[in-house]
Amino acid sequence: DRATPLAFHPWRGGGGAWAGVGAGVGGEKDATNALSRVVLTVLTHVGEDHLEALGGTLEAVAREKAGAIREGVPVVTGAKGVGLEVVRRVAEERGAPLFLLDPQDPLFALPAPPALRGAFQEQNARLAAAALRLLGFPEEAIAQGLREAQNPGRLERFLVEGVEVYLDGAHNPPAAEALAREFAAYHLVFGAFPRKDVRGVLAHLLPKAQSVRYTRAGEGALGRELGEPFLEDPWEALLQALARARQDGLPVLATGSLYLVGALRGRLTPGPPPGSSPRGR
């Protein structure tokens, strides 16, 4: 709560016309909901992240997130199912125009191929494009943003001696499911905090993993909890995975926590963009 107003200090002197502000957890009770002059709300989706903190059910999570909807302020969303039902109801109650993600709708069209990889990031790009159009941004500005956008640690590609290495901070089951869908096979380096739904995440990642190395993510000594071989040093875990990958040409995927991504990212050099999303063999 204290950090949120500090984040806006640079704008006190009129440093920018627009600010895109992401809620920390939920929406209704998040510190960002105290902001005034909100002109648009984007609810990307309703998932299981922070499930217990937000009420324990998807409906409760949706209610908390929908709390960010303002009276009469347009809402853009990719929510589905029960989440969409809640968002729609709150939007109607507050007189907020609702725009639902539809790739066939020109509002959500992509005027340029997005630089960010993965179907899940394409969905976010469509939501962003729609939001910018509603705010009156020109098409060329939207296209430029799509071409130049960077999202470190989200299906981020590196090339290490001819081997593709992907870093992704997925740390809940829905994110892991979306991530695994981008690959046919890989060698996995995994580190996460034990308090997370580790087994739920691994249920989506392990079926395509040709080998696995568990390592540290911050203070998270995950491998010990699972009773698996555990490598204290994330870099050593990556080097071992690279050795296996050189034998079969598969990519290496390091995921489970942004702390793990941070431990590896500074020692890697970004690779050139591939022609398509990773699939392995």
Buried (B, 14 or more C-beta within 10 A) or exposed (E): EEEBEEEEEEEEEEEEEEEEEEBEBBBBEBBBBEBEEEEBBBBBBBBBBBBEEBBEEBBBBBBBBBBBBBEEBBBBBBBEEBBBBBBBEBBEEBEBEBBBBEEEEEBBBBBBEBBBBBEBBBBBBBBBBBBBBBEEBEEEEBBEBBEEBEBEBBBBBBBBEEBBBBBBBBBBBBBBBBBBEBBEBBBBBBBBBEEBBBEBBBBBBBEBBBBBBBBBBBEBBBBEBBEEEBBEEBBEBBBBBBEBBBEEEBBBBBBBBBBBBBBBBEEBEEBEEEEEBBEBE
